[in-house]
Amino acid sequence: MKAYGVVLIGCGSMGATHLDTLHAHPRVRLVGVVDLMAEKANRFADRYEAESWGTDYRCYLTRSDVDIVIIATYPSSHLVLTRECLAAGKHVLCEKPMAGSLQEAAEMVRLGSSSRSKLLIGHILRHNTTYQFVRDLIHSGAIGGPIVMRMSQIKNPAATWNSHLALLHEVSPIVDCGVHYVDVMRWFTGAEVLSVSGFGQRLDPDIPVGSYNYGMISLKLSDGSVGFYEAGWGHTMATDNLKEFVGPLGRIRITYQSHRATPELGNLVEVHYSDGRTEEINIPFEAKPTDLQFDYLLRMIEEQLDPKPMLRDFYRALEVTILGDRAIHEEKPIHCLDRLPEIVNF
């Protein structure tokens, strides 16, 4: 089977996560790693046994032995990098959020929809077997409907505080990971987001003025379901990873492997039914979502899978979180369907 030449742009934490997958993948030849900081690129090349490293990605775009580029940089650079990579005939896996603005995200969708090369956005939960299992449970009617979705992603990032501060100059905590969970709400229910409201708080003097490091958005969906997403990065916050889905017939909770007493078992899905029955389902975590995501990109390439449905969904998730961020700053709910005709015609 074909081995693919891969280049990574962006030697940060997500870059390392991708390289953990690529380094061991039997169908990958790691041609190079790129970062604006030469020392970082050099270190990553040594650590992951890349063939080369550099500070300028452009030299790799002219190479015939490079098939795939993984973009793990800040959102403001995603459109420029993606445009150049697709124009050079390279397939692209670009980290979320899709872009730094809705206008740029719309252009990303147009590029990915019309290019002969494939574009996949790193919405990793779509490739997570635990979330796929829970989605199937909800779609089977296990807990009835409409449902309440309760999701929290709180971090105490002492070791990575400077990188989180740098990211706050680009994107709020609500937008950064909120795109995952807004997408999950739409994916699990098959419903559209009608409105979003929210609030935020600046809890640290280092936080840029006019921004916040804690926020919560609440969503109303077209099937009657509701949900909230809570996000925060701060020294005084306790880490929390609540993922719970509640319906008239029961509730489902996901506990990540890292939060279990016996993490080697994998993720835990607990189902508590309204009649008193309880199920505990262990979901093995042998294949990491990044592995499965990269394998899906290979399927897109080899089976000519259409990228447009996912690109539209991921655009919509970004749009809702950006509107949620706006609702926080304007301190008022915002209707989300007014813009829908703009995105369905890509």
Short mmCIF file of the C-alpha atoms (twelve columns), coordinates in Angstrom:
data_MODEL
# 
_entry.id   MODEL 
# 
loop_
_atom_site.group_PDB 
_atom_site.id 
_atom_site.type_symbol 
_atom_site.label_atom_id 
_atom_site.label_alt_id 
_atom_site.label_comp_id 
_atom_site.label_asym_id 
_atom_site.label_seq_id 
_atom_site.Cartn_x 
_atom_site.Cartn_y 
_atom_site.Cartn_z 
_atom_site.pdbx_PDB_model_num 
ATOM 1   C CA . MET A 1   0.000   0.000  0.000  1 
ATOM 2   C CA . LYS A 2   1.142   3.548  -0.750 1 
ATOM 3   C CA . ALA A 3   3.298   5.298  1.823  1 
ATOM 4   C CA . TYR A 4   2.577   9.018  2.106  1 
ATOM 5   C CA . GLY A 5   5.184   11.734 2.517  1 
ATOM 6   C CA . VAL A 6   4.024   14.051 5.321  1 
ATOM 7   C CA . VAL A 7   5.164   17.464 6.536  1 
ATOM 8   C CA . LEU A 8   4.035   19.067 9.807  1 
ATOM 9   C CA . ILE A 9   3.810   22.852 10.167 1 
ATOM 10  C CA . GLY A 10  3.711   24.009 13.789 1 
ATOM 11  C CA . CYS A 11  5.758   22.336 16.524 1 
ATOM 12  C CA . GLY A 12  3.486   23.021 19.488 1 
ATOM 13  C CA . SER A 13  1.434   20.698 21.686 1 
ATOM 14  C CA . MET A 14  -0.974  19.688 18.923 1 
ATOM 15  C CA . GLY A 15  1.937   19.262 16.530 1 
ATOM 16  C CA . ALA A 16  3.439   16.796 19.002 1 
ATOM 17  C CA . THR A 17  0.102   14.982 19.276 1 
ATOM 18  C CA . HIS A 18  -0.017  14.555 15.507 1 
ATOM 19  C CA . LEU A 19  3.598   13.402 15.373 1 
ATOM 20  C CA . ASP A 20  2.925   10.769 18.040 1 
ATOM 21  C CA . THR A 21  0.560   9.249  15.454 1 
ATOM 22  C CA . LEU A 22  2.715   9.821  12.385 1 
ATOM 23  C CA . HIS A 23  5.926   8.512  13.916 1 
ATOM 24  C CA . ALA A 24  4.431   5.050  14.382 1 
ATOM 25  C CA . HIS A 25  2.148   4.964  11.333 1 
ATOM 26  C CA . PRO A 26  3.127   2.227  8.853  1 
ATOM 27  C CA . ARG A 27  2.038   4.295  5.852  1 
ATOM 28  C CA . VAL A 28  3.831   7.525  6.732  1 
ATOM 29  C CA . ARG A 29  7.228   8.813  5.733  1 
ATOM 30  C CA . LEU A 30  7.864   11.896 7.864  1 
ATOM 31  C CA . VAL A 31  9.598   14.132 5.331  1 
ATOM 32  C CA . GLY A 32  9.902   17.231 7.476  1 
ATOM 33  C CA . VAL A 33  8.768   19.423 10.355 1 
ATOM 34  C CA . VAL A 34  8.495   23.215 10.203 1 
ATOM 35  C CA . ASP A 35  8.325   25.917 12.860 1 
ATOM 36  C CA . LEU A 36  9.208   29.614 12.899 1 
ATOM 37  C CA . MET A 37  11.534  28.813 15.810 1 
ATOM 38  C CA . ALA A 38  14.475  26.829 14.426 1 
ATOM 39  C CA . GLU A 39  15.315  25.266 17.789 1 
ATOM 40  C CA . LYS A 40  11.790  23.861 18.100 1 
ATOM 41  C CA . ALA A 41  11.796  22.427 14.592 1 
ATOM 42  C CA . ASN A 42  15.220  20.878 15.148 1 
ATOM 43  C CA . ARG A 43  14.136  19.329 18.452 1 
ATOM 44  C CA . PHE A 44  10.957  17.878 16.942 1 
ATOM 45  C CA . ALA A 45  12.886  16.446 13.991 1 
ATOM 46  C CA . ASP A 46  15.261  14.667 16.365 1 
ATOM 47  C CA . ARG A 47  12.500  13.448 18.650 1 
ATOM 48  C CA . TYR A 48  10.286  12.073 15.903 1 
ATOM 49  C CA . GLU A 49  13.013  11.046 13.452 1 
ATOM 50  C CA . ALA A 50  11.903  13.366 10.668 1 
ATOM 51  C CA . GLU A 51  14.098  13.411 7.583  1 
ATOM 52  C CA . SER A 52  14.492  17.186 7.717  1 
ATOM 53  C CA . TRP A 53  13.381  20.374 9.435  1 
ATOM 54  C CA . GLY A 54  13.100  24.037 8.575  1 
ATOM 55  C CA . THR A 55  11.579  27.433 9.340  1 
ATOM 56  C CA . ASP A 56  9.967   27.952 5.899  1 
ATOM 57  C CA . TYR A 57  7.250   25.565 4.715  1 
ATOM 58  C CA . ARG A 58  7.329   26.787 1.106  1 
ATOM 59  C CA . CYS A 59  10.333  24.689 0.116  1 
ATOM 60  C CA . TYR A 60  8.343   21.547 0.905  1 
ATOM 61  C CA . LEU A 61  5.405   22.513 -1.326 1 
ATOM 62  C CA . THR A 62  7.475   22.081 -4.475 1 
ATOM 63  C CA . ARG A 63  8.652   18.596 -3.534 1 
ATOM 64  C CA . SER A 64  7.014   15.667 -5.344 1 
ATOM 65  C CA . ASP A 65  7.619   13.355 -2.362 1 
ATOM 66  C CA . VAL A 66  5.326   15.425 -0.093 1 
ATOM 67  C CA . ASP A 67  1.706   14.263 -0.285 1 
ATOM 68  C CA . ILE A 68  0.138   15.577 2.936  1 
ATOM 69  C CA . VAL A 69  0.663   18.702 5.032  1 
ATOM 70  C CA . ILE A 70  -0.585  18.891 8.621  1 
ATOM 71  C CA . ILE A 71  -1.203  22.458 9.807  1 
ATOM 72  C CA . ALA A 72  -0.958  22.832 13.593 1 
ATOM 73  C CA . THR A 73  -0.480  26.595 13.844 1 
ATOM 74  C CA . TYR A 74  -2.623  29.411 15.275 1 
ATOM 75  C CA . PRO A 75  -6.000  29.977 13.545 1 
ATOM 76  C CA . SER A 76  -5.001  33.289 11.935 1 
ATOM 77  C CA . SER A 77  -2.545  31.457 9.661  1 
ATOM 78  C CA . HIS A 78  -4.811  28.578 8.632  1 
ATOM 79  C CA . LEU A 79  -6.304  30.111 5.497  1 
ATOM 80  C CA . VAL A 80  -3.003  31.271 3.990  1 
ATOM 81  C CA . LEU A 81  -1.292  27.946 4.671  1 
ATOM 82  C CA . THR A 82  -4.221  25.863 3.446  1 
ATOM 83  C CA . ARG A 83  -4.603  27.907 0.266  1 
ATOM 84  C CA . GLU A 84  -0.921  27.497 -0.633 1 
ATOM 85  C CA . CYS A 85  -0.834  23.789 0.201  1 
ATOM 86  C CA . LEU A 86  -3.955  22.959 -1.826 1 
ATOM 87  C CA . ALA A 87  -2.697  25.080 -4.733 1 
ATOM 88  C CA . ALA A 88  0.499   23.007 -4.669 1 
ATOM 89  C CA . GLY A 89  -1.540  19.797 -4.929 1 
ATOM 90  C CA . LYS A 90  -1.024  18.698 -1.323 1 
ATOM 91  C CA . HIS A 91  -3.716  17.125 0.841  1 
ATOM 92  C CA . VAL A 92  -4.273  19.022 4.107  1 
ATOM 93  C CA . LEU A 93  -5.215  18.166 7.674  1 
ATOM 94  C CA . CYS A 94  -5.717  21.538 9.389  1 
ATOM 95  C CA . GLU A 95  -6.254  21.941 13.109 1 
ATOM 96  C CA . LYS A 96  -9.372  23.554 14.525 1 
ATOM 97  C CA . PRO A 97  -10.673 26.240 14.753 1 
ATOM 98  C CA . MET A 98  -10.940 26.243 10.989 1 
ATOM 99  C CA . ALA A 99  -9.851  29.866 10.662 1 
ATOM 100 C CA . GLY A 100 -9.485  33.153 12.485 1 
ATOM 101 C CA . SER A 101 -12.752 34.643 11.179 1 
ATOM 102 C CA . LEU A 102 -15.979 33.542 9.509  1 
ATOM 103 C CA . GLN A 103 -14.943 35.193 6.257  1 
ATOM 104 C CA . GLU A 104 -11.728 33.162 6.239  1 
ATOM 105 C CA . ALA A 105 -13.623 30.015 7.256  1 
ATOM 106 C CA . ALA A 106 -16.027 30.480 4.341  1 
ATOM 107 C CA . GLU A 107 -13.030 30.684 2.015  1 
ATOM 108 C CA . MET A 108 -11.621 27.502 3.600  1 
ATOM 109 C CA . VAL A 109 -14.884 25.705 2.815  1 
ATOM 110 C CA . ARG A 110 -14.839 26.958 -0.767 1 
ATOM 111 C CA . LEU A 111 -11.226 25.890 -1.241 1 
ATOM 112 C CA . GLY A 112 -11.791 22.455 0.252  1 
ATOM 113 C CA . SER A 113 -14.975 21.921 -1.732 1 
ATOM 114 C CA . SER A 114 -13.442 22.747 -5.114 1 
ATOM 115 C CA . SER A 115 -9.897  21.392 -4.783 1 
ATOM 116 C CA . ARG A 116 -8.773  18.077 -6.253 1 
ATOM 117 C CA . SER A 117 -6.736  17.633 -3.065 1 
ATOM 118 C CA . LYS A 118 -8.529  16.791 0.180  1 
ATOM 119 C CA . LEU A 119 -9.028  19.101 3.156  1 
ATOM 120 C CA . LEU A 120 -9.922  17.719 6.589  1 
ATOM 121 C CA . ILE A 121 -10.350 19.922 9.671  1 
ATOM 122 C CA . GLY A 122 -9.137  18.487 12.983 1 
ATOM 123 C CA . HIS A 123 -12.464 17.960 14.731 1 
ATOM 124 C CA . ILE A 124 -11.029 14.996 16.581 1 
ATOM 125 C CA . LEU A 125 -14.244 14.020 18.407 1 
ATOM 126 C CA . ARG A 126 -15.797 12.946 15.092 1 
ATOM 127 C CA . HIS A 127 -13.169 10.178 15.038 1 
ATOM 128 C CA . ASN A 128 -13.408 9.286  18.729 1 
ATOM 129 C CA . THR A 129 -15.008 5.840  19.131 1 
ATOM 130 C CA . THR A 130 -16.502 6.811  22.518 1 
ATOM 131 C CA . TYR A 131 -18.372 9.787  21.056 1 
ATOM 132 C CA . GLN A 132 -19.454 7.681  18.073 1 
ATOM 133 C CA . PHE A 133 -20.858 5.079  20.490 1 
ATOM 134 C CA . VAL A 134 -22.774 7.691  22.509 1 
ATOM 135 C CA . ARG A 135 -24.138 9.295  19.353 1 
ATOM 136 C CA . ASP A 136 -25.466 5.916  18.222 1 
ATOM 137 C CA . LEU A 137 -27.077 5.389  21.659 1 
ATOM 138 C CA . ILE A 138 -28.839 8.750  21.466 1 
ATOM 139 C CA . HIS A 139 -29.948 8.166  17.866 1 
ATOM 140 C CA . SER A 140 -31.383 4.781  18.901 1 
ATOM 141 C CA . GLY A 141 -33.693 6.561  21.352 1 
ATOM 142 C CA . ALA A 142 -32.006 5.131  24.453 1 
ATOM 143 C CA . ILE A 143 -32.598 8.264  26.536 1 
ATOM 144 C CA . GLY A 144 -35.473 9.726  24.525 1 
ATOM 145 C CA . GLY A 145 -35.648 13.334 23.456 1 
ATOM 146 C CA . PRO A 146 -35.344 16.244 23.438 1 
ATOM 147 C CA . ILE A 147 -32.166 16.149 25.490 1 
ATOM 148 C CA . VAL A 148 -30.035 18.351 27.725 1 
ATOM 149 C CA . MET A 149 -26.305 18.410 26.915 1 
ATOM 150 C CA . ARG A 150 -23.931 19.436 29.715 1 
ATOM 151 C CA . MET A 151 -20.291 19.920 28.726 1 
ATOM 152 C CA . SER A 152 -17.350 21.471 30.518 1 
ATOM 153 C CA . GLN A 153 -13.678 21.834 29.596 1 
ATOM 154 C CA . ILE A 154 -11.806 23.555 32.433 1 
ATOM 155 C CA . LYS A 155 -7.991  23.572 32.578 1 
ATOM 156 C CA . ASN A 156 -5.435  24.657 35.148 1 
ATOM 157 C CA . PRO A 157 -2.599  25.178 32.652 1 
ATOM 158 C CA . ALA A 158 0.312   26.017 34.956 1 
ATOM 159 C CA . ALA A 159 2.906   24.342 32.734 1 
ATOM 160 C CA . THR A 160 1.582   25.902 29.507 1 
ATOM 161 C CA . TRP A 161 0.367   29.282 30.753 1 
ATOM 162 C CA . ASN A 162 2.411   31.351 28.297 1 
ATOM 163 C CA . SER A 163 1.112   29.422 25.291 1 
ATOM 164 C CA . HIS A 164 -2.459  29.796 26.550 1 
ATOM 165 C CA . LEU A 165 -1.929  33.548 26.957 1 
ATOM 166 C CA . ALA A 166 -0.597  33.748 23.408 1 
ATOM 167 C CA . LEU A 167 -3.642  31.843 22.151 1 
ATOM 168 C CA . LEU A 168 -5.964  34.261 23.976 1 
ATOM 169 C CA . HIS A 169 -4.701  37.028 21.689 1 
ATOM 170 C CA . GLU A 170 -6.137  34.986 18.787 1 
ATOM 171 C CA . VAL A 171 -9.211  33.254 20.142 1 
ATOM 172 C CA . SER A 172 -11.297 32.954 23.318 1 
ATOM 173 C CA . PRO A 173 -11.593 29.689 25.311 1 
ATOM 174 C CA . ILE A 174 -15.205 29.452 24.132 1 
ATOM 175 C CA . VAL A 175 -14.216 29.474 20.459 1 
ATOM 176 C CA . ASP A 176 -11.006 27.444 20.734 1 
ATOM 177 C CA . CYS A 177 -12.532 24.180 21.991 1 
ATOM 178 C CA . GLY A 178 -16.180 25.202 21.792 1 
ATOM 179 C CA . VAL A 179 -16.151 24.327 18.097 1 
ATOM 180 C CA . HIS A 180 -15.781 20.677 19.161 1 
ATOM 181 C CA . TYR A 181 -18.758 20.676 21.477 1 
ATOM 182 C CA . VAL A 182 -21.119 22.786 19.387 1 
ATOM 183 C CA . ASP A 183 -20.392 20.295 16.616 1 
ATOM 184 C CA . VAL A 184 -21.132 17.426 19.020 1 
ATOM 185 C CA . MET A 185 -24.508 18.983 19.945 1 
ATOM 186 C CA . ARG A 186 -25.537 19.264 16.290 1 
ATOM 187 C CA . TRP A 187 -24.075 15.830 15.410 1 
ATOM 188 C CA . PHE A 188 -25.783 14.035 18.315 1 
ATOM 189 C CA . THR A 189 -29.207 15.595 17.764 1 
ATOM 190 C CA . GLY A 190 -29.263 16.217 14.012 1 
ATOM 191 C CA . ALA A 191 -30.814 19.578 14.945 1 
ATOM 192 C CA . GLU A 192 -29.870 23.172 14.120 1 
ATOM 193 C CA . VAL A 193 -28.868 25.784 16.687 1 
ATOM 194 C CA . LEU A 194 -31.579 28.424 17.000 1 
ATOM 195 C CA . SER A 195 -29.974 30.809 19.488 1 
ATOM 196 C CA . VAL A 196 -26.961 31.225 21.742 1 
ATOM 197 C CA . SER A 197 -26.356 33.277 24.876 1 
ATOM 198 C CA . GLY A 198 -23.520 33.422 27.358 1 
ATOM 199 C CA . PHE A 199 -21.351 35.174 29.903 1 
ATOM 200 C CA . GLY A 200 -17.640 35.472 30.596 1 
ATOM 201 C CA . GLN A 201 -15.211 36.586 33.275 1 
ATOM 202 C CA . ARG A 202 -11.625 37.882 33.292 1 
ATOM 203 C CA . LEU A 203 -10.084 36.084 36.274 1 
ATOM 204 C CA . ASP A 204 -6.377  36.807 35.896 1 
ATOM 205 C CA . PRO A 205 -4.506  40.118 35.471 1 
ATOM 206 C CA . ASP A 206 -2.427  38.589 32.653 1 
ATOM 207 C CA . ILE A 207 -5.521  38.150 30.470 1 
ATOM 208 C CA . PRO A 208 -5.696  40.673 27.581 1 
ATOM 209 C CA . VAL A 209 -8.015  43.580 28.357 1 
ATOM 210 C CA . GLY A 210 -11.392 43.029 26.713 1 
ATOM 211 C CA . SER A 211 -10.964 39.254 26.759 1 
ATOM 212 C CA . TYR A 212 -11.846 36.582 29.316 1 
ATOM 213 C CA . ASN A 213 -10.424 33.282 30.486 1 
ATOM 214 C CA . TYR A 214 -13.709 31.805 31.741 1 
ATOM 215 C CA . GLY A 215 -16.910 31.624 29.752 1 
ATOM 216 C CA . MET A 216 -20.132 29.701 29.287 1 
ATOM 217 C CA . ILE A 217 -22.516 29.570 26.337 1 
ATOM 218 C CA . SER A 218 -25.996 28.038 26.281 1 
ATOM 219 C CA . LEU A 219 -27.713 26.842 23.107 1 
ATOM 220 C CA . LYS A 220 -31.303 26.192 22.048 1 
ATOM 221 C CA . LEU A 221 -31.745 23.687 19.202 1 
ATOM 222 C CA . SER A 222 -34.498 23.185 16.666 1 
ATOM 223 C CA . ASP A 223 -35.594 19.782 18.070 1 
ATOM 224 C CA . GLY A 224 -36.219 21.265 21.533 1 
ATOM 225 C CA . SER A 225 -32.877 20.141 22.923 1 
ATOM 226 C CA . VAL A 226 -30.713 22.540 24.933 1 
ATOM 227 C CA . GLY A 227 -27.082 22.494 25.965 1 
ATOM 228 C CA . PHE A 228 -24.274 24.406 27.555 1 
ATOM 229 C CA . TYR A 229 -20.540 24.532 27.067 1 
ATOM 230 C CA . GLU A 230 -18.290 25.870 29.808 1 
ATOM 231 C CA . ALA A 231 -14.615 26.668 29.214 1 
ATOM 232 C CA . GLY A 232 -11.851 28.158 31.292 1 
ATOM 233 C CA . TRP A 233 -8.079  28.443 31.548 1 
ATOM 234 C CA . GLY A 234 -6.736  29.713 34.859 1 
ATOM 235 C CA . HIS A 235 -4.463  29.225 37.845 1 
ATOM 236 C CA . THR A 236 -7.361  29.174 40.324 1 
ATOM 237 C CA . MET A 237 -9.572  26.763 38.357 1 
ATOM 238 C CA . ALA A 238 -9.987  23.065 39.072 1 
ATOM 239 C CA . THR A 239 -9.728  20.784 36.041 1 
ATOM 240 C CA . ASP A 240 -13.153 19.534 34.951 1 
ATOM 241 C CA . ASN A 241 -14.308 17.433 32.002 1 
ATOM 242 C CA . LEU A 242 -18.057 16.987 32.425 1 
ATOM 243 C CA . LYS A 243 -19.696 15.324 29.405 1 
ATOM 244 C CA . GLU A 244 -23.323 14.364 30.132 1 
ATOM 245 C CA . PHE A 245 -26.467 13.925 28.040 1 
ATOM 246 C CA . VAL A 246 -29.857 13.818 29.776 1 
ATOM 247 C CA . GLY A 247 -33.202 12.811 28.295 1 
ATOM 248 C CA . PRO A 248 -36.687 11.831 29.544 1 
ATOM 249 C CA . LEU A 249 -35.699 8.119  29.529 1 
ATOM 250 C CA . GLY A 250 -32.267 8.405  31.126 1 
ATOM 251 C CA . ARG A 251 -28.829 10.008 31.089 1 
ATOM 252 C CA . ILE A 252 -25.425 9.179  29.621 1 
ATOM 253 C CA . ARG A 253 -22.094 10.283 31.058 1 
ATOM 254 C CA . ILE A 254 -18.629 9.953  29.533 1 
ATOM 255 C CA . THR A 255 -15.617 9.560  31.823 1 
ATOM 256 C CA . TYR A 256 -12.279 9.851  30.065 1 
ATOM 257 C CA . GLN A 257 -9.606  7.234  30.516 1 
ATOM 258 C CA . SER A 258 -7.333  9.765  32.231 1 
ATOM 259 C CA . HIS A 259 -9.957  10.367 34.944 1 
ATOM 260 C CA . ARG A 260 -10.546 6.700  35.819 1 
ATOM 261 C CA . ALA A 261 -8.988  4.770  38.678 1 
ATOM 262 C CA . THR A 262 -8.007  2.102  36.146 1 
ATOM 263 C CA . PRO A 263 -7.145  4.144  33.015 1 
ATOM 264 C CA . GLU A 264 -5.831  1.104  31.144 1 
ATOM 265 C CA . LEU A 265 -9.459  0.053  30.662 1 
ATOM 266 C CA . GLY A 266 -10.186 2.979  28.342 1 
ATOM 267 C CA . ASN A 267 -13.108 5.438  28.436 1 
ATOM 268 C CA . LEU A 268 -16.251 4.734  30.463 1 
ATOM 269 C CA . VAL A 269 -19.817 5.304  29.267 1 
ATOM 270 C CA . GLU A 270 -22.431 5.150  32.050 1 
ATOM 271 C CA . VAL A 271 -26.112 4.909  31.159 1 
ATOM 272 C CA . HIS A 272 -28.686 5.464  33.909 1 
ATOM 273 C CA . TYR A 273 -32.231 4.697  32.769 1 
ATOM 274 C CA . SER A 274 -35.388 6.190  34.238 1 
ATOM 275 C CA . ASP A 275 -36.617 2.706  35.262 1 
ATOM 276 C CA . GLY A 276 -33.601 2.231  37.556 1 
ATOM 277 C CA . ARG A 277 -31.408 0.148  35.242 1 
ATOM 278 C CA . THR A 278 -27.739 1.080  34.972 1 
ATOM 279 C CA . GLU A 279 -25.177 0.097  32.356 1 
ATOM 280 C CA . GLU A 280 -21.437 0.656  32.412 1 
ATOM 281 C CA . ILE A 281 -19.770 0.234  29.028 1 
ATOM 282 C CA . ASN A 282 -16.007 0.240  28.693 1 
ATOM 283 C CA . ILE A 283 -14.753 1.670  25.396 1 
ATOM 284 C CA . PRO A 284 -11.188 0.457  24.705 1 
ATOM 285 C CA . PHE A 285 -8.762  3.212  23.831 1 
ATOM 286 C CA . GLU A 286 -6.326  1.167  21.791 1 
ATOM 287 C CA . ALA A 287 -6.567  3.358  18.674 1 
ATOM 288 C CA . LYS A 288 -6.150  7.036  19.504 1 
ATOM 289 C CA . PRO A 289 -8.531  9.490  17.822 1 
ATOM 290 C CA . THR A 290 -5.564  11.121 16.067 1 
ATOM 291 C CA . ASP A 291 -4.728  7.723  14.541 1 
ATOM 292 C CA . LEU A 292 -8.315  7.253  13.386 1 
ATOM 293 C CA . GLN A 293 -8.491  10.821 12.095 1 
ATOM 294 C CA . PHE A 294 -5.378  10.353 9.965  1 
ATOM 295 C CA . ASP A 295 -6.722  7.036  8.670  1 
ATOM 296 C CA . TYR A 296 -9.942  8.849  7.705  1 
ATOM 297 C CA . LEU A 297 -7.881  11.369 5.712  1 
ATOM 298 C CA . LEU A 298 -6.272  8.466  3.855  1 
ATOM 299 C CA . ARG A 299 -9.765  7.122  3.113  1 
ATOM 300 C CA . MET A 300 -10.796 10.543 1.812  1 
ATOM 301 C CA . ILE A 301 -7.818  10.460 -0.545 1 
ATOM 302 C CA . GLU A 302 -8.078  6.861  -1.696 1 
ATOM 303 C CA . GLU A 303 -11.879 6.524  -1.845 1 
ATOM 304 C CA . GLN A 304 -12.528 10.080 -3.069 1 
ATOM 305 C CA . LEU A 305 -14.824 10.872 -0.126 1 
ATOM 306 C CA . ASP A 306 -16.645 14.197 -0.407 1 
ATOM 307 C CA . PRO A 307 -15.236 16.733 2.112  1 
ATOM 308 C CA . LYS A 308 -18.148 19.161 1.819  1 
ATOM 309 C CA . PRO A 309 -20.592 17.802 4.459  1 
ATOM 310 C CA . MET A 310 -17.986 17.909 7.232  1 
ATOM 311 C CA . LEU A 311 -16.596 21.265 6.092  1 
ATOM 312 C CA . ARG A 312 -20.090 22.769 6.248  1 
ATOM 313 C CA . ASP A 313 -20.683 21.294 9.717  1 
ATOM 314 C CA . PHE A 314 -17.364 22.586 11.012 1 
ATOM 315 C CA . TYR A 315 -18.024 26.030 9.547  1 
ATOM 316 C CA . ARG A 316 -21.384 26.035 11.317 1 
ATOM 317 C CA . ALA A 317 -19.767 25.035 14.631 1 
ATOM 318 C CA . LEU A 318 -17.295 27.905 14.297 1 
ATOM 319 C CA . GLU A 319 -20.071 30.325 13.407 1 
ATOM 320 C CA . VAL A 320 -22.130 29.402 16.483 1 
ATOM 321 C CA . THR A 321 -19.156 29.716 18.835 1 
ATOM 322 C CA . ILE A 322 -18.189 33.090 17.346 1 
ATOM 323 C CA . LEU A 323 -21.788 34.229 17.824 1 
ATOM 324 C CA . GLY A 324 -21.592 32.860 21.378 1 
ATOM 325 C CA . ASP A 325 -18.451 34.914 21.968 1 
ATOM 326 C CA . ARG A 326 -20.309 37.936 20.623 1 
ATOM 327 C CA . ALA A 327 -23.262 37.199 22.914 1 
ATOM 328 C CA . ILE A 328 -20.848 37.227 25.870 1 
ATOM 329 C CA . HIS A 329 -19.384 40.613 24.901 1 
ATOM 330 C CA . GLU A 330 -22.773 42.163 24.034 1 
ATOM 331 C CA . GLU A 331 -24.518 40.553 27.033 1 
ATOM 332 C CA . LYS A 332 -27.547 39.458 25.027 1 
ATOM 333 C CA . PRO A 333 -28.836 36.318 23.253 1 
ATOM 334 C CA . ILE A 334 -28.185 36.054 19.522 1 
ATOM 335 C CA . HIS A 335 -30.347 34.256 16.955 1 
ATOM 336 C CA . CYS A 336 -28.299 31.882 14.807 1 
ATOM 337 C CA . LEU A 337 -30.506 30.964 11.856 1 
ATOM 338 C CA . ASP A 338 -30.484 34.346 10.133 1 
ATOM 339 C CA . ARG A 339 -27.168 33.515 8.444  1 
ATOM 340 C CA . LEU A 340 -27.990 29.932 7.461  1 
ATOM 341 C CA . PRO A 341 -28.608 30.615 3.720  1 
ATOM 342 C CA . GLU A 342 -25.039 31.917 3.468  1 
ATOM 343 C CA . ILE A 343 -23.507 28.569 4.374  1 
ATOM 344 C CA . VAL A 344 -25.707 26.012 2.652  1 
ATOM 345 C CA . ASN A 345 -24.741 27.082 -0.851 1 
ATOM 346 C CA . PHE A 346 -21.004 26.418 -0.688 1 
# 
